[in-house]
């Protein structure tokens, strides 16, 4: 039953990606951009940027429940973050399951990452298979070297906020992902989620 729901959810997400369109970082032809002197520069192929994630990881999470309120009370979780490629493509799917040390709080989540070869950007969708929900819009962005940045706008407790995911400190044995909110249009950012992965 769960595999049928997963297949339906993935089909829904992929259809939504086609109809929603992607945020474009560059204008002009799909695989090139104009430089300041008018020359055309080929865009970097980022289709393998998330290959480092494929496989199974141990996850250590620090979460700030009270966001954009000046809080410094963090909650810690430990668990797993497992990633696999889908259908011989560069798309990948994550199963995430972490709990607090006393097992009173638990976060189960799924993430779908899709690469658009025209915009050279990734769209990251959060899924909740238990509730049958999909967070839209996705966070969209790309890597520059070993740092990836992805953005969208969401409503948090009745106010519009910018959301930023950052992937950094990437190696074969470890990596780090941070989520931040900005309530002032990107002038300042507050980190509210830190996930450190290790093998």
N, CA, C and O atoms as a DFTB+ gen file, in Angstrom:
796 C
 N C O
     1  1       0.826      -1.195       0.000
     2  2       0.000       0.000       0.000
     3  2       0.868       1.254       0.000
     4  3       0.598       2.216      -0.719
     5  1       1.934       1.220       0.838
     6  2       2.808       2.379       0.919
     7  2       3.542       2.609      -0.394
     8  3       3.757       3.755      -0.790
     9  1       3.934       1.515      -1.084
    10  2       4.634       1.674      -2.359
    11  2       3.706       2.258      -3.410
    12  3       4.161       3.016      -4.267
    13  1       2.406       1.928      -3.371
    14  2       1.451       2.494      -4.316
    15  2       1.303       3.979      -4.045
    16  3       1.272       4.784      -4.977
    17  1       1.208       4.357      -2.743
    18  2       1.108       5.778      -2.410
    19  2       2.352       6.516      -2.845
    20  3       2.259       7.639      -3.341
    21  1       3.527       5.908      -2.670
    22  2       4.777       6.548      -3.079
    23  2       4.784       6.778      -4.584
    24  3       5.156       7.856      -5.048
    25  1       4.369       5.756      -5.357
    26  2       4.345       5.904      -6.811
    27  2       3.381       7.003      -7.225
    28  3       3.705       7.803      -8.103
    29  1       2.200       7.061      -6.610
    30  2       1.232       8.113      -6.933
    31  2       1.781       9.479      -6.577
    32  3       1.611      10.434      -7.336
    33  1       2.451       9.586      -5.406
    34  2       3.006      10.869      -4.981
    35  2       4.108      11.318      -5.937
    36  3       4.175      12.495      -6.292
    37  1       4.973      10.392      -6.356
    38  2       6.050      10.752      -7.275
    39  2       5.498      11.203      -8.622
    40  3       6.005      12.162      -9.205
    41  1       4.465      10.523      -9.125
    42  2       3.846      10.945     -10.375
    43  2       3.234      12.334     -10.241
    44  3       3.334      13.150     -11.157
    45  1       2.600      12.605      -9.102
    46  2       2.013      13.920      -8.860
    47  2       3.082      14.994      -8.834
    48  3       2.911      16.062      -9.423
    49  1       4.193      14.713      -8.149
    50  2       5.280      15.694      -8.048
    51  2       5.873      15.977      -9.409
    52  3       6.073      17.137      -9.770
    53  1       6.157      14.935     -10.169
    54  2       6.765      15.141     -11.480
    55  2       5.818      15.907     -12.404
    56  3       6.269      16.738     -13.192
    57  1       4.517      15.640     -12.318
    58  2       3.554      16.395     -13.118
    59  2       3.516      17.844     -12.676
    60  3       3.462      18.749     -13.509
    61  1       3.543      18.073     -11.361
    62  2       3.521      19.444     -10.847
    63  2       4.739      20.211     -11.312
    64  3       4.643      21.393     -11.640
    65  1       5.896      19.541     -11.344
    66  2       7.126      20.215     -11.783
    67  2       7.008      20.672     -13.225
    68  3       7.501      21.742     -13.583
    69  1       6.357      19.866     -14.055
    70  2       6.193      20.240     -15.455
    71  2       5.290      21.459     -15.605
    72  3       5.554      22.333     -16.430
    73  1       4.216      21.517     -14.800
    74  2       3.252      22.596     -14.975
    75  2       3.629      23.860     -14.217
    76  3       3.266      24.959     -14.638
    77  1       4.341      23.730     -13.118
    78  2       4.712      24.908     -12.343
    79  2       5.840      25.685     -12.999
    80  3       5.938      26.902     -12.843
    81  1       6.695      24.974     -13.736
    82  2       7.868      25.635     -14.318
    83  2       8.946      25.761     -13.255
    84  3       8.694      25.548     -12.069
    85  1      10.125      26.102     -13.684
    86  2      11.251      26.220     -12.773
    87  2      11.698      27.666     -12.679
    88  3      11.525      28.440     -13.621
    89  1      12.273      28.031     -11.540
    90  2      12.879      29.343     -11.392
    91  2      14.135      29.375     -12.238
    92  3      14.973      28.481     -12.117
    93  1      14.293      30.370     -13.086
    94  2      15.445      30.454     -13.974
    95  2      16.492      31.371     -13.386
    96  3      16.194      32.504     -13.008
    97  1      17.703      30.890     -13.309
    98  2      18.797      31.726     -12.814
    99  2      19.354      32.583     -13.928
   100  3      19.880      33.664     -13.665
   101  1      19.252      32.132     -15.163
   102  2      19.840      32.834     -16.295
   103  2      18.799      33.033     -17.378
   104  3      17.834      32.274     -17.472
   105  1      18.998      34.063     -18.200
   106  2      18.149      34.232     -19.364
   107  2      18.928      33.786     -20.586
   108  3      20.118      33.484     -20.490
   109  1      18.262      33.743     -21.741
   110  2      18.956      33.344     -22.960
   111  2      18.715      31.890     -23.259
   112  3      17.765      31.290     -22.755
   113  1      19.581      31.318     -24.086
   114  2      19.398      29.930     -24.501
   115  2      19.600      28.997     -23.326
   116  3      20.302      29.357     -22.381
   117  1      19.002      27.791     -23.350
   118  2      19.009      26.906     -22.198
   119  2      20.395      26.528     -21.718
   120  3      20.591      26.384     -20.511
   121  1      21.366      26.359     -22.604
   122  2      22.653      25.833     -22.188
   123  2      23.774      26.860     -22.231
   124  3      24.947      26.495     -22.155
   125  1      23.435      28.129     -22.351
   126  2      24.474      29.137     -22.399
   127  2      23.977      30.429     -21.810
   128  3      22.774      30.615     -21.629
   129  1      24.908      31.338     -21.503
   130  2      24.562      32.655     -21.029
   131  2      25.538      33.652     -21.615
   132  3      26.670      33.303     -21.952
   133  1      25.102      34.888     -21.736
   134  2      25.971      35.918     -22.286
   135  2      26.824      36.510     -21.179
   136  3      26.315      36.847     -20.110
   137  1      28.108      36.637     -21.428
   138  2      29.001      37.272     -20.471
   139  2      28.965      38.772     -20.684
   140  3      28.303      39.254     -21.603
   141  1      29.680      39.526     -19.830
   142  2      29.675      40.983     -19.891
   143  2      30.176      41.491     -21.244
   144  3      29.729      42.543     -21.702
   145  1      31.084      40.776     -21.887
   146  2      31.616      41.237     -23.176
   147  2      30.831      40.691     -24.359
   148  3      31.245      40.858     -25.506
   149  1      29.696      40.035     -24.091
   150  2      28.847      39.555     -25.174
   151  2      29.156      38.147     -25.629
   152  3      28.405      37.592     -26.431
   153  1      30.238      37.544     -25.147
   154  2      30.572      36.173     -25.539
   155  2      29.625      35.206     -24.841
   156  3      29.130      35.489     -23.750
   157  1      29.378      34.079     -25.466
   158  2      28.511      33.071     -24.869
   159  2      29.352      32.087     -24.069
   160  3      30.351      31.551     -24.549
   161  1      28.911      31.865     -22.820
   162  2      29.620      30.958     -21.920
   163  2      28.703      29.774     -21.620
   164  3      27.549      29.970     -21.241
   165  1      29.198      28.561     -21.785
   166  2      28.386      27.371     -21.517
   167  2      28.092      27.267     -20.028
   168  3      28.983      27.454     -19.200
   169  1      26.836      26.967     -19.689
   170  2      26.478      26.773     -18.293
   171  2      26.978      25.420     -17.823
   172  3      27.095      24.473     -18.601
   173  1      27.267      25.353     -16.547
   174  2      27.772      24.138     -15.937
   175  2      26.656      23.101     -15.804
   176  3      25.536      23.437     -15.419
   177  1      26.960      21.852     -16.118
   178  2      26.019      20.754     -15.936
   179  2      26.054      20.339     -14.471
   180  3      27.055      19.799     -14.000
   181  1      24.976      20.587     -13.758
   182  2      24.933      20.249     -12.337
   183  2      24.135      18.995     -12.044
   184  3      23.723      18.769     -10.906
   185  1      23.915      18.178     -13.061
   186  2      23.025      17.027     -12.904
   187  2      23.543      15.976     -11.920
   188  3      22.775      15.136     -11.449
   189  1      24.831      16.020     -11.610
   190  2      25.381      15.033     -10.657
   191  2      25.744      15.664      -9.310
   192  3      26.442      15.047      -8.505
   193  1      25.276      16.883      -9.064
   194  2      25.664      17.586      -7.846
   195  2      25.256      16.861      -6.568
   196  3      25.949      16.960      -5.556
   197  1      24.149      16.140      -6.602
   198  2      23.695      15.440      -5.401
   199  2      24.143      13.979      -5.362
   200  3      23.686      13.223      -4.505
   201  1      25.024      13.568      -6.269
   202  2      25.490      12.180      -6.245
   203  2      26.166      11.822      -4.924
   204  3      26.133      10.666      -4.501
   205  1      26.777      12.807      -4.276
   206  2      27.460      12.532      -3.004
   207  2      26.494      12.015      -1.944
   208  3      26.919      11.348      -1.001
   209  1      25.211      12.309      -2.080
   210  2      24.227      11.926      -1.066
   211  2      23.765      10.485      -1.194
   212  3      23.248       9.919      -0.231
   213  1      23.941       9.883      -2.361
   214  2      23.368       8.557      -2.594
   215  2      23.968       7.551      -1.613
   216  3      25.185       7.447      -1.461
   217  1      23.083       6.823      -0.960
   218  2      23.495       5.844       0.046
   219  2      22.852       6.154       1.381
   220  3      21.945       6.980       1.475
   221  1      23.331       5.484       2.407
   222  2      22.747       5.585       3.754
   223  2      23.655       6.389       4.676
   224  3      24.877       6.236       4.659
   225  1      23.035       7.249       5.483
   226  2      23.761       8.145       6.387
   227  2      23.175       8.083       7.788
   228  3      22.006       7.744       7.974
   229  1      24.005       8.418       8.769
   230  2      23.524       8.727      10.115
   231  2      23.247      10.222      10.139
   232  3      24.017      11.005       9.582
   233  1      22.155      10.624      10.779
   234  2      21.764      12.033      10.805
   235  2      21.738      12.567      12.237
   236  3      21.189      11.936      13.140
   237  1      22.336      13.730      12.422
   238  2      22.243      14.473      13.676
   239  2      21.627      15.824      13.342
   240  3      22.185      16.594      12.560
   241  1      20.478      16.107      13.936
   242  2      19.722      17.314      13.611
   243  2      19.604      18.202      14.845
   244  3      19.386      17.727      15.960
   245  1      19.754      19.504      14.612
   246  2      19.413      20.515      15.621
   247  2      18.321      21.389      15.014
   248  3      18.492      21.941      13.927
   249  1      17.203      21.511      15.719
   250  2      16.038      22.248      15.202
   251  2      15.653      23.365      16.163
   252  3      15.594      23.158      17.375
   253  1      15.392      24.557      15.612
   254  2      14.949      25.716      16.386
   255  2      13.439      25.835      16.216
   256  3      12.981      26.331      15.186
   257  1      12.647      25.392      17.204
   258  2      11.184      25.417      17.035
   259  2      10.608      26.835      16.964
   260  3       9.727      27.100      16.147
   261  1      11.090      27.732      17.800
   262  2      10.589      29.114      17.829
   263  2      11.411      29.946      16.856
   264  3      12.526      30.366      17.166
   265  1      10.853      30.174      15.685
   266  2      11.612      30.802      14.601
   267  2      11.286      32.283      14.456
   268  3      10.138      32.704      14.598
   269  1      12.333      33.064      14.167
   270  2      12.229      34.510      13.980
   271  2      11.664      35.198      15.226
   272  3      10.923      36.176      15.128
   273  1      12.025      34.674      16.388
   274  2      11.585      35.246      17.659
   275  2      12.755      35.501      18.598
   276  3      12.557      35.819      19.770
   277  1      13.981      35.362      18.083
   278  2      15.155      35.580      18.928
   279  2      15.455      34.429      19.873
   280  3      16.233      34.590      20.813
   281  1      14.855      33.278      19.642
   282  2      15.063      32.126      20.523
   283  2      16.431      31.489      20.265
   284  3      16.956      31.538      19.153
   285  1      16.992      30.892      21.315
   286  2      18.212      30.098      21.166
   287  2      18.050      28.722      21.813
   288  3      19.026      28.102      22.234
   289  1      16.800      28.256      21.884
   290  2      16.496      26.941      22.457
   291  2      16.366      25.940      21.311
   292  3      15.400      25.972      20.549
   293  1      17.346      25.060      21.204
   294  2      17.404      24.073      20.127
   295  2      17.002      22.696      20.649
   296  3      17.218      22.375      21.817
   297  1      16.418      21.891      19.769
   298  2      16.082      20.499      20.077
   299  2      16.948      19.614      19.191
   300  3      17.075      19.864      17.992
   301  1      17.548      18.569      19.784
   302  2      18.444      17.676      19.043
   303  2      17.775      16.344      18.751
   304  3      16.997      15.821      19.549
   305  1      18.104      15.813      17.576
   306  2      17.554      14.537      17.105
   307  2      18.689      13.696      16.520
   308  3      19.708      14.224      16.075
   309  1      18.489      12.377      16.531
   310  2      19.420      11.454      15.879
   311  2      18.611      10.421      15.104
   312  3      17.508      10.050      15.506
   313  1      19.175       9.961      13.986
   314  2      18.481       8.947      13.214
   315  2      19.176       8.667      11.899
   316  3      20.403       8.620      11.821
   317  1      18.358       8.479      10.855
   318  2      18.904       8.079       9.546
   319  2      18.418       9.002       8.435
   320  3      17.372       9.642       8.534
   321  1      19.217       9.045       7.378
   322  2      18.866       9.770       6.154
   323  2      19.377       8.931       4.994
   324  3      20.579       8.891       4.731
   325  1      18.459       8.259       4.296
   326  2      18.834       7.331       3.233
   327  2      18.373       7.861       1.874
   328  3      17.233       8.301       1.727
   329  1      19.267       7.815       0.885
   330  2      19.009       8.424      -0.421
   331  2      19.234       7.404      -1.532
   332  3      20.159       6.594      -1.477
   333  1      18.363       7.464      -2.544
   334  2      18.549       6.595      -3.707
   335  2      18.153       7.351      -4.972
   336  3      17.305       8.243      -4.945
   337  1      18.794       6.968      -6.092
   338  2      18.414       7.535      -7.381
   339  2      17.137       6.859      -7.865
   340  3      16.830       5.731      -7.480
   341  1      16.398       7.571      -8.718
   342  2      15.135       7.055      -9.227
   343  2      15.232       6.746     -10.717
   344  3      15.618       7.606     -11.509
   345  1      14.884       5.531     -11.094
   346  2      14.711       5.137     -12.498
   347  2      15.903       5.502     -13.380
   348  3      15.724       6.024     -14.480
   349  1      17.100       5.232     -12.908
   350  2      18.319       5.513     -13.677
   351  2      18.412       6.974     -14.120
   352  3      18.950       7.270     -15.187
   353  1      17.893       7.871     -13.310
   354  2      17.943       9.301     -13.624
   355  2      18.806       9.993     -12.579
   356  3      19.376       9.343     -11.702
   357  1      18.896      11.319     -12.678
   358  2      19.597      12.087     -11.653
   359  2      18.666      12.510     -10.523
   360  3      19.118      13.055      -9.516
   361  1      17.369      12.263     -10.685
   362  2      16.439      12.522      -9.592
   363  2      16.777      11.594      -8.437
   364  3      17.210      10.461      -8.648
   365  1      16.577      12.080      -7.209
   366  2      16.821      11.215      -6.064
   367  2      15.762      11.418      -4.995
   368  3      15.111      12.461      -4.921
   369  1      15.610      10.398      -4.174
   370  2      14.571      10.371      -3.150
   371  2      15.207      10.055      -1.805
   372  3      16.044       9.159      -1.690
   373  1      14.793      10.808      -0.792
   374  2      15.336      10.632       0.563
   375  2      14.250      10.149       1.512
   376  3      13.118      10.631       1.485
   377  1      14.617       9.189       2.349
   378  2      13.792       8.785       3.487
   379  2      14.524       9.209       4.745
   380  3      15.680       8.841       4.952
   381  1      13.856       9.979       5.580
   382  2      14.478      10.639       6.721
   383  2      13.685      10.302       7.974
   384  3      12.462      10.440       7.985
   385  1      14.365       9.859       9.033
   386  2      13.672       9.459      10.258
   387  2      14.590       9.729      11.442
   388  3      15.608       9.058      11.610
   389  1      14.228      10.718      12.266
   390  2      15.047      11.080      13.422
   391  2      14.151      11.244      14.650
   392  3      12.967      11.562      14.538
   393  1      14.749      11.016      15.831
   394  2      14.028      11.158      17.096
   395  2      14.915      11.842      18.119
   396  3      16.141      11.813      18.019
   397  1      14.273      12.462      19.109
   398  2      15.022      13.022      20.233
   399  2      15.558      11.863      21.073
   400  3      15.027      10.755      20.998
   401  1      16.604      12.102      21.872
   402  2      17.175      11.007      22.687
   403  2      16.147      10.314      23.582
   404  3      16.256       9.111      23.821
   405  1      15.148      11.054      24.080
   406  2      14.137      10.434      24.943
   407  2      12.989       9.802      24.151
   408  3      12.042       9.275      24.735
   409  1      13.081       9.859      22.802
   410  2      12.096       9.264      21.891
   411  2      10.714       9.930      21.971
   412  3       9.745       9.379      21.449
   413  1      10.605      11.096      22.609
   414  2       9.305      11.765      22.715
   415  2       8.943      12.528      21.443
   416  3       7.763      12.697      21.139
   417  1       9.939      12.986      20.704
   418  2       9.688      13.707      19.463
   419  2      10.324      12.954      18.311
   420  3      11.442      12.450      18.424
   421  1       9.604      12.883      17.203
   422  2      10.098      12.172      16.028
   423  2       9.742      12.955      14.775
   424  3       8.651      13.519      14.681
   425  1      10.652      12.991      13.818
   426  2      10.394      13.610      12.526
   427  2      10.624      12.562      11.442
   428  3      11.731      12.048      11.282
   429  1       9.560      12.253      10.701
   430  2       9.661      11.385       9.525
   431  2       9.385      12.255       8.312
   432  3       8.391      12.979       8.274
   433  1      10.259      12.184       7.330
   434  2      10.073      13.033       6.158
   435  2      10.619      12.348       4.919
   436  3      11.434      11.430       5.001
   437  1      10.155      12.812       3.778
   438  2      10.643      12.334       2.496
   439  2      10.950      13.559       1.641
   440  3      10.255      14.573       1.717
   441  1      12.001      13.452       0.826
   442  2      12.405      14.549      -0.036
   443  2      12.633      14.025      -1.442
   444  3      13.260      12.984      -1.636
   445  1      12.118      14.756      -2.417
   446  2      12.353      14.442      -3.818
   447  2      13.135      15.594      -4.430
   448  3      12.741      16.753      -4.298
   449  1      14.243      15.283      -5.102
   450  2      15.067      16.289      -5.777
   451  2      15.062      16.008      -7.277
   452  3      15.408      14.910      -7.712
   453  1      14.665      17.014      -8.065
   454  2      14.591      16.885      -9.516
   455  2      15.505      17.911     -10.167
   456  3      15.542      19.071      -9.758
   457  1      16.245      17.475     -11.185
   458  2      17.155      18.377     -11.902
   459  2      16.554      18.782     -13.237
   460  3      16.079      17.933     -13.992
   461  1      16.574      20.086     -13.531
   462  2      16.086      20.602     -14.802
   463  2      17.289      20.912     -15.688
   464  3      18.031      21.847     -15.388
   465  1      17.508      20.157     -16.773
   466  2      18.691      20.374     -17.611
   467  2      18.650      21.672     -18.415
   468  3      19.679      22.110     -18.929
   469  1      17.467      22.296     -18.530
   470  2      17.386      23.561     -19.257
   471  2      17.793      24.742     -18.381
   472  3      18.558      25.606     -18.809
   473  1      17.278      24.775     -17.152
   474  2      17.628      25.877     -16.243
   475  2      18.910      25.588     -15.465
   476  3      19.477      26.487     -14.843
   477  1      19.374      24.315     -15.501
   478  2      20.548      23.877     -14.735
   479  2      20.326      24.067     -13.236
   480  3      21.252      24.399     -12.496
   481  1      19.091      23.854     -12.806
   482  2      18.766      24.025     -11.394
   483  2      18.037      22.807     -10.850
   484  3      17.416      22.038     -11.583
   485  1      18.138      22.663      -9.532
   486  2      17.447      21.613      -8.816
   487  2      16.192      22.173      -8.163
   488  3      16.184      23.309      -7.689
   489  1      15.135      21.372      -8.141
   490  2      13.927      21.661      -7.364
   491  2      13.827      20.606      -6.273
   492  3      13.904      19.408      -6.545
   493  1      13.655      21.060      -5.042
   494  2      13.610      20.153      -3.894
   495  2      12.214      20.226      -3.282
   496  3      11.771      21.276      -2.818
   497  1      11.531      19.074      -3.295
   498  2      10.171      18.969      -2.792
   499  2      10.160      18.162      -1.502
   500  3      10.785      17.105      -1.417
   501  1       9.443      18.667      -0.492
   502  2       9.228      17.909       0.738
   503  2       7.895      17.193       0.631
   504  3       6.889      17.800       0.265
   505  1       7.882      15.907       0.949
   506  2       6.679      15.088       0.873
   507  2       6.354      14.525       2.240
   508  3       7.253      14.263       3.040
   509  1       5.091      14.341       2.508
   510  2       4.650      13.617       3.694
   511  2       3.749      12.492       3.223
   512  3       2.562      12.700       2.972
   513  1       4.316      11.301       3.104
   514  2       3.553      10.172       2.575
   515  2       2.438       9.751       3.517
   516  3       1.404       9.257       3.069
   517  1       2.634       9.942       4.823
   518  2       1.590       9.563       5.772
   519  2       0.360      10.459       5.622
   520  3      -0.773       9.985       5.708
   521  1       0.588      11.762       5.398
   522  2      -0.525      12.701       5.236
   523  2      -0.945      12.862       3.783
   524  3      -2.009      13.408       3.493
   525  1      -0.090      12.377       2.858
   526  2      -0.392      12.527       1.442
   527  2      -0.271      13.960       0.969
   528  3      -1.040      14.399       0.113
   529  1       0.697      14.705       1.523
   530  2       0.854      16.113       1.158
   531  2       2.208      16.359       0.510
   532  3       3.161      15.600       0.684
   533  1       2.253      17.453      -0.245
   534  2       3.446      17.872      -0.970
   535  2       3.614      19.366      -0.756
   536  3       2.699      20.135      -1.051
   537  1       4.769      19.795      -0.246
   538  2       5.016      21.215      -0.031
   539  2       5.334      21.895      -1.355
   540  3       6.274      21.516      -2.053
   541  1       4.534      22.910      -1.691
   542  2       4.762      23.706      -2.886
   543  2       4.801      25.178      -2.497
   544  3       4.083      25.576      -1.580
   545  1       5.593      25.983      -3.142
   546  2       6.515      25.626      -4.214
   547  2       7.756      24.936      -3.648
   548  3       8.005      24.995      -2.444
   549  1       8.541      24.278      -4.520
   550  2       9.792      23.677      -4.056
   551  2      10.828      24.764      -3.787
   552  3      10.670      25.903      -4.227
   553  1      11.883      24.411      -3.067
   554  2      13.049      25.299      -3.026
   555  2      13.855      25.000      -4.285
   556  3      14.013      23.840      -4.666
   557  1      14.363      26.046      -4.928
   558  2      15.023      25.905      -6.220
   559  2      16.378      26.584      -6.173
   560  3      16.513      27.677      -5.621
   561  1      17.391      25.934      -6.756
   562  2      18.709      26.549      -6.800
   563  2      19.734      25.627      -7.413
   564  3      19.398      24.712      -8.165
   565  1      20.999      25.878      -7.080
   566  2      22.096      25.145      -7.712
   567  2      23.333      25.200      -6.834
   568  3      23.387      25.913      -5.831
   569  1      24.326      24.419      -7.248
   570  2      25.618      24.391      -6.564
   571  2      26.601      25.318      -7.258
   572  3      26.567      25.495      -8.476
   573  1      27.468      25.898      -6.462
   574  2      28.634      26.618      -6.957
   575  2      29.821      26.000      -6.238
   576  3      30.087      26.323      -5.081
   577  1      30.534      25.114      -6.918
   578  2      31.578      24.343      -6.246
   579  2      30.936      23.355      -5.289
   580  3      30.035      22.615      -5.684
   581  1      31.380      23.326      -4.038
   582  2      30.839      22.387      -3.050
   583  2      29.831      23.049      -2.124
   584  3      29.602      22.581      -1.009
   585  1      29.233      24.131      -2.587
   586  2      28.186      24.811      -1.815
   587  2      26.946      24.941      -2.695
   588  3      27.010      25.459      -3.810
   589  1      25.818      24.462      -2.174
   590  2      24.558      24.583      -2.891
   591  2      23.610      25.492      -2.142
   592  3      23.494      25.399      -0.920
   593  1      22.925      26.378      -2.866
   594  2      21.938      27.272      -2.258
   595  2      20.627      27.162      -3.011
   596  3      20.604      27.151      -4.242
   597  1      19.519      27.079      -2.255
   598  2      18.193      26.832      -2.809
   599  2      17.193      27.704      -2.050
   600  3      17.263      27.814      -0.826
   601  1      16.254      28.328      -2.787
   602  2      15.370      29.330      -2.186
   603  2      13.910      29.118      -2.575
   604  3      13.602      28.550      -3.622
   605  1      13.028      29.587      -1.709
   606  2      11.630      29.810      -2.053
   607  2      11.026      30.785      -1.054
   608  3      11.713      31.303      -0.173
   609  1       9.734      31.023      -1.208
   610  2       9.007      31.868      -0.263
   611  2       7.871      31.058       0.310
   612  3       7.162      30.368      -0.422
   613  1       7.691      31.139       1.639
   614  2       6.635      30.398       2.312
   615  2       5.934      31.318       3.294
   616  3       6.375      32.438       3.554
   617  1       4.837      30.822       3.829
   618  2       4.163      31.514       4.917
   619  2       4.476      30.782       6.209
   620  3       4.258      29.575       6.314
   621  1       4.986      31.507       7.186
   622  2       5.314      30.929       8.493
   623  2       4.572      31.726       9.556
   624  3       4.827      32.915       9.748
   625  1       3.656      31.062      10.239
   626  2       2.872      31.680      11.305
   627  2       2.245      32.991      10.840
   628  3       2.274      34.001      11.542
   629  1       1.671      32.945       9.620
   630  2       0.923      34.074       9.113
   631  2       1.728      35.159       8.424
   632  3       1.158      36.158       7.986
   633  1       3.036      34.989       8.316
   634  2       3.848      36.006       7.649
   635  2       4.664      35.388       6.538
   636  3       5.072      34.230       6.619
   637  1       4.901      36.172       5.496
   638  2       5.698      35.703       4.361
   639  2       7.171      35.720       4.753
   640  3       7.674      36.717       5.270
   641  1       7.855      34.610       4.502
   642  2       9.283      34.522       4.786
   643  2       9.997      33.933       3.579
   644  3       9.425      33.141       2.830
   645  1      11.248      34.326       3.399
   646  2      12.109      33.663       2.435
   647  2      12.750      32.475       3.120
   648  3      13.109      32.540       4.296
   649  1      12.891      31.386       2.374
   650  2      13.493      30.161       2.902
   651  2      14.743      29.862       2.086
   652  3      14.734      29.958       0.858
   653  1      15.810      29.501       2.776
   654  2      17.065      29.158       2.096
   655  2      17.585      27.842       2.652
   656  3      17.705      27.673       3.865
   657  1      17.896      26.901       1.747
   658  2      18.635      25.693       2.106
   659  2      20.068      25.892       1.635
   660  3      20.303      26.394       0.536
   661  1      21.015      25.502       2.458
   662  2      22.425      25.541       2.072
   663  2      23.035      24.176       2.350
   664  3      22.943      23.660       3.464
   665  1      23.665      23.591       1.321
   666  2      24.472      22.368       1.488
   667  2      25.938      22.781       1.491
   668  3      26.377      23.529       0.617
   669  1      26.700      22.294       2.475
   670  2      28.105      22.669       2.579
   671  2      28.878      21.581       3.315
   672  3      28.308      20.586       3.762
   673  1      30.191      21.791       3.434
   674  2      31.078      20.825       4.118
   675  2      30.905      19.427       3.547
   676  3      30.795      18.455       4.294
   677  1      30.882      19.326       2.241
   678  2      30.600      18.060       1.560
   679  2      31.873      17.240       1.381
   680  3      32.883      17.732       0.878
   681  1      31.802      15.981       1.805
   682  2      32.894      15.027       1.584
   683  2      32.263      13.648       1.442
   684  3      31.063      13.497       1.668
   685  1      33.055      12.632       1.069
   686  2      32.467      11.284       0.957
   687  2      31.917      10.745       2.272
   688  3      31.057       9.865       2.272
   689  1      32.410      11.271       3.394
   690  2      32.014      10.732       4.695
   691  2      31.120      11.655       5.511
   692  3      30.617      11.250       6.560
   693  1      30.910      12.883       5.054
   694  2      30.096      13.803       5.836
   695  2      29.574      14.940       4.962
   696  3      30.127      15.233       3.902
   697  1      28.508      15.567       5.425
   698  2      27.986      16.770       4.783
   699  2      27.049      17.456       5.770
   700  3      26.692      16.899       6.808
   701  1      26.664      18.673       5.418
   702  2      25.853      19.491       6.321
   703  2      24.823      20.258       5.503
   704  3      25.127      20.790       4.436
   705  1      23.608      20.305       6.019
   706  2      22.543      21.084       5.383
   707  2      21.945      22.010       6.433
   708  3      21.650      21.589       7.552
   709  1      21.767      23.281       6.061
   710  2      21.157      24.261       6.951
   711  2      19.939      24.874       6.282
   712  3      19.957      25.180       5.089
   713  1      18.885      25.050       7.061
   714  2      17.726      25.809       6.597
   715  2      17.677      27.115       7.379
   716  3      17.868      27.131       8.595
   717  1      17.417      28.225       6.660
   718  2      17.302      29.537       7.299
   719  2      16.043      30.223       6.820
   720  3      15.572      29.979       5.709
   721  1      15.495      31.094       7.677
   722  2      14.375      31.955       7.312
   723  2      14.845      33.397       7.326
   724  3      15.720      33.776       8.104
   725  1      14.244      34.198       6.446
   726  2      14.438      35.648       6.469
   727  2      13.077      36.312       6.465
   728  3      12.247      36.045       5.596
   729  1      12.851      37.181       7.443
   730  2      11.603      37.919       7.505
   731  2      11.720      39.324       6.953
   732  3      10.755      40.088       6.979
   733  1      12.922      39.676       6.441
   734  2      13.144      41.039       5.947
   735  2      13.628      41.065       4.502
   736  3      14.416      41.925       4.108
   737  1      13.141      40.102       3.720
   738  2      13.458      40.101       2.297
   739  2      14.871      39.684       1.963
   740  3      15.375      40.021       0.892
   741  1      15.525      38.955       2.857
   742  2      16.862      38.439       2.579
   743  2      17.996      39.293       3.121
   744  3      19.162      38.991       2.868
   745  1      17.682      40.363       3.869
   746  2      18.750      41.188       4.456
   747  2      19.459      40.428       5.575
   748  3      20.683      40.478       5.691
   749  1      18.688      39.734       6.386
   750  2      19.256      38.924       7.461
   751  2      18.613      37.543       7.421
   752  3      17.477      37.384       6.974
   753  1      19.358      36.546       7.897
   754  2      18.887      35.166       7.899
   755  2      19.075      34.570       9.285
   756  3      20.082      34.826       9.946
   757  1      18.100      33.772       9.726
   758  2      18.209      33.026      10.972
   759  2      18.203      31.537      10.652
   760  3      17.238      31.033      10.078
   761  1      19.261      30.834      11.014
   762  2      19.316      29.378      10.830
   763  2      18.373      28.732      11.841
   764  3      18.411      29.050      13.029
   765  1      17.516      27.811      11.352
   766  2      16.581      27.139      12.264
   767  2      16.630      25.617      12.155
   768  3      15.904      24.915      12.858
   769  1      17.487      25.115      11.274
   770  2      17.594      23.647      11.088
   771  2      19.008      23.352      10.626
   772  3      19.471      23.908       9.630
   773  1      19.692      22.483      11.345
   774  2      21.036      22.049      10.966
   775  2      21.022      20.533      10.970
   776  3      20.729      19.902      11.985
   777  1      21.344      19.956       9.817
   778  2      21.410      18.501       9.700
   779  2      22.832      18.123       9.297
   780  3      23.308      18.499       8.226
   781  1      23.498      17.378      10.166
   782  2      24.845      16.899       9.878
   783  2      24.776      15.411       9.603
   784  3      24.312      14.626      10.430
   785  1      25.254      15.038       8.409
   786  2      25.234      13.642       7.993
   787  2      26.616      13.032       8.084
   788  3      27.611      13.694       7.790
   789  1      26.683      11.770       8.490
   790  2      27.965      11.051       8.539
   791  2      27.723       9.605       8.174
   792  3      26.623       9.078       8.341
   793  1      28.798       8.955       7.658
   794  2      28.675       7.542       7.276
   795  2      29.244       6.674       8.387
   796  3      29.243       5.448       8.274
